[in-house]
Amino acid sequence: MKAALDLGYQIPGDLRIVGIDDVRYAKLLPVPLTTIHQPCREIGQAAMAAMLDRIAQPGMTTRDILLGCEVVARRSCGNSSAPIP
């Protein structure tokens, strides 16, 4: 984002940016960053449960574990209704 702004690009006018992880400073950037918020605690809990299941049952088949995520729409994607910090 900084490099694009330094080059004179307008965000979101010329370029729209989306990040991932919804880090704490995302809303504090020069143009608040739209991000994907991942449920980090739940990811850790699911990983631990899967590991313990595997230890208890070494022959079990693999499985997919799907957890939801949330889009946090801020100004960098063109969301003009997002508040400016």
DONU-167354 format. One record per residue (C-alpha): residue in one letter; x, y, z. Coordinates in steps of 0.5 Angstrom, whole numbers, padded with zeros to 4 digits, always signed. Layout:
AXYZ
...
This chain:
M+0000+0000+0000
K+0006+0005+0002
A+0009+0004-0005
A+0003+0005-0009
L+0001+0011-0005
D+0008+0013-0006
L+0008+0012-0013
G+0001+0017-0014
Y-0004+0011-0014
Q-0010+0013-0011
I-0013+0007-0006
P-0019+0005-0008
G-0019+0009-0014
D-0014+0006-0018
L-0012+0000-0014
R-0016-0004-0009
I-0013-0008-0004
V-0015-0014+0001
G-0011-0017+0006
I-0011-0023+0010
D-0011-0024+0018
D-0014-0018+0020
V-0008-0015+0024
R-0010-0010+0029
Y-0006-0004+0025
A-0010-0006+0019
K-0016-0001+0021
L-0010+0004+0022
L-0007+0005+0016
P-0007+0011+0011
V-0013+0007+0008
P-0016+0002+0012
L-0015-0005+0010
T-0020-0009+0008
T-0018-0016+0011
I-0021-0023+0012
H-0021-0025+0019
Q-0019-0032+0021
P-0021-0035+0027
C-0014-0036+0030
R-0016-0039+0037
E-0021-0044+0033
I-0016-0046+0028
G-0011-0047+0034
Q-0016-0051+0038
A-0018-0055+0032
A-0011-0057+0030
M-0010-0059+0037
A-0016-0064+0037
A-0014-0067+0030
M-0007-0068+0033
L-0010-0071+0039
D-0015-0076+0035
R-0009-0078+0031
I-0005-0080+0037
A-0011-0084+0040
Q-0012-0087+0033
P-0006-0087+0029
G-0009-0091+0023
M-0015-0086+0022
T-0016-0083+0015
T-0015-0076+0014
R-0020-0071+0014
D-0021-0064+0012
I-0023-0059+0018
L-0027-0053+0015
L-0028-0046+0019
G-0031-0040+0017
C-0028-0033+0016
E-0031-0026+0015
V-0029-0021+0011
V-0028-0014+0014
A-0030-0009+0009
R-0026-0003+0010
R-0024+0003+0005
S-0018+0000+0001
C-0024-0004-0003
G-0028+0001-0005
N-0033+0001+0001
S-0035+0008+0002
S-0039+0007+0008
A-0033+0004+0012
P-0031+0009+0018
I-0025+0013+0017
P-0021+0012+0024
